[in-house]
């Protein structure tokens, strides 16, 4: 979180659109933090997007888009890997943004698998809010209620591996 992943995705999608390419963006229906019909950054930048509940819906709703953007990949789980592979095989450019570790510090599927599939990986790390080192983890600051992990600035902060503390309770098994 707070590394500029969505902002970078928006920049790349906007550049493709400016170059005349057909572009479509997707977000998961779980992500209701800022805008239901747009990719949105913590600092209010936006790009039109379709909210979908599953990875398969991305394939079904991509239409003739040449460039497909997917935000918050971790919400789609492992099925996103097959969808991205199929879209790529069909000649589409697929741009994906997501968090690579969950609040327990575990690799967050499908990011490790997508990294293996990718032609290019851009790892973005903000500064740890405790010590300033590059932060690869998102520290949960508020209790997890009913398994709800979606959150924003008041719920998470970036932490390096040294300052990160896993969320209490059992970690999910992916």
C-alpha positions in Angstrom: 0.0 0.0 0.0 1.0 3.6 -0.6 3.6 2.7 -3.1 1.8 4.3 -6.1 0.8 1.1 -7.7 -2.6 2.3 -8.8 -1.2 5.7 -9.8 1.4 3.9 -12.0 -1.3 1.7 -13.5 -3.4 4.7 -14.3 -0.4 6.5 -15.9 0.3 3.5 -18.2 -3.4 3.0 -19.1 -3.8 6.7 -19.9 -0.6 6.7 -22.1 -1.9 3.7 -24.0 -5.2 5.5 -24.5 -3.5 8.7 -25.7 -1.5 6.5 -28.2 -4.9 5.5 -29.7 -5.1 2.0 -28.2 -8.4 0.5 -27.0 -8.1 0.4 -23.2 -10.3 -1.1 -20.5 -9.6 -1.2 -16.7 -11.0 -3.6 -14.1 -11.2 -3.5 -10.3 -12.8 -6.0 -7.9 -16.2 -5.3 -6.5 -14.7 -5.7 -3.0 -12.8 -2.4 -3.5 -15.5 0.1 -2.7 -13.1 2.6 -1.0 -13.2 5.5 -3.3 -15.2 5.1 -6.5 -17.3 2.2 -7.7 -16.7 2.9 -11.4 -13.0 4.0 -11.4 -9.5 3.0 -10.4 -8.8 5.5 -7.7 -5.6 6.5 -5.9 -5.3 7.6 -2.3 -4.7 11.1 -3.6 -7.9 11.2 -5.7 -6.6 10.4 -9.2 -9.1 8.3 -11.3 -9.4 6.2 -14.4 -12.7 4.7 -15.6 -13.0 1.0 -14.6 -15.5 -1.8 -14.6 -16.1 -3.5 -11.2 -16.2 -7.3 -11.5 -16.5 -10.1 -8.9 -14.3 -12.7 -10.5 -11.3 -13.1 -12.8 -13.4 -14.8 -15.4 -15.6 -11.7 -15.7 -12.5 -9.8 -16.8 -12.1 -12.1 -19.8 -15.8 -12.0 -20.5 -16.0 -8.2 -20.4 -12.7 -7.2 -22.0 -14.4 -6.8 -25.4 -11.9 -5.7 -28.1 -9.6 -3.9 -25.7 -5.9 -4.1 -26.8 -4.7 -3.0 -23.3 -6.3 -4.4 -20.2 -5.6 -3.0 -16.7 -6.3 -4.9 -13.5 -6.1 -3.3 -10.1 -5.9 -5.0 -6.7 -5.0 -8.4 -8.3 -4.9 -10.0 -4.8 -8.7 -9.8 -4.6 -9.0 -12.1 -7.7 -6.9 -15.0 -6.4 -5.3 -17.7 -8.4 -7.9 -17.8 -11.2 -6.5 -14.4 -12.4 -3.3 -16.2 -13.6 -5.2 -18.3 -16.2 -7.2 -15.3 -17.3 -4.1 -13.1 -17.8 -2.3 -15.9 -19.7 -5.3 -16.3 -22.0 -5.6 -12.6 -22.7 -1.9 -12.3 -23.3 -2.1 -15.3 -25.7 -4.8 -13.5 -27.5 -2.4 -10.7 -28.2 -3.6 -8.3 -25.5 -1.3 -6.3 -23.3 -2.2 -7.0 -19.6 -1.1 -4.6 -16.9 -1.7 -5.7 -13.3 -1.2 -4.0 -10.0 -1.5 -5.6 -6.6 0.0 -6.2 -3.2 2.4 -9.1 -2.9 2.1 -9.8 0.8 -0.9 -10.2 3.0 -1.4 -8.7 6.5 0.3 -11.9 8.0 3.4 -11.4 5.8 2.6 -14.3 3.5 2.9 -14.1 -0.3 -0.5 -12.9 -1.6 -1.8 -15.1 -4.4 -1.8 -14.6 -7.3 1.1 -12.1 -7.3 4.0 -14.7 -7.2 2.4 -16.6 -10.1 1.7 -13.5 -12.1 5.3 -12.4 -11.6 6.4 -15.6 -13.3 4.1 -14.9 -16.2 5.1 -11.3 -16.7 7.3 -9.8 -19.4 8.1 -7.0 -17.0 7.8 -6.5 -13.2 7.9 -3.1 -11.6 8.3 -3.4 -7.8 7.3 -0.3 -6.0 8.1 0.2 -2.4 7.2 3.2 -0.2 9.2 4.1 2.9 8.5 2.2 6.1 6.6 4.5 8.4 8.7 3.4 11.4 12.3 3.5 10.1 12.2 4.8 6.5 13.6 1.7 4.8 11.9 0.3 1.7 8.6 -1.3 2.8 7.4 -4.5 1.2 4.7 -5.2 3.8 1.3 -3.6 4.8 0.9 -3.3 8.5 -2.7 -3.7 9.6 -3.5 -1.0 12.2 -7.2 -1.7 12.8 -8.9 -5.0 13.9 -10.0 -7.4 11.1 -13.8 -7.6 11.4 -15.7 -10.4 9.6 -12.6 -11.2 7.5 -12.8 -7.8 5.9 -9.2 -6.8 4.8 -10.0 -3.9 2.4 -8.8 -0.7 3.8 -7.0 2.6 3.3 -4.7 5.0 5.1 -6.3 4.6 8.6 -6.2 0.8 8.3 -2.7 0.1 7.0 0.7 1.6 6.8 3.9 0.5 4.9 6.5 -1.4 6.9 9.8 -3.0 6.1 10.5 -6.6 7.1 12.2 -5.6 10.3 9.4 -3.4 11.5 6.4 -5.5 10.3 4.4 -7.4 12.8 2.0 -10.0 11.4 -1.7 -9.7 12.2 -2.9 -11.6 15.2 -4.7 -14.9 14.8 -4.4 -17.6 12.3 -3.2 -16.7 8.8 -5.3 -17.8 5.9 -4.2 -20.8 3.8 -4.1 -20.1 0.1 
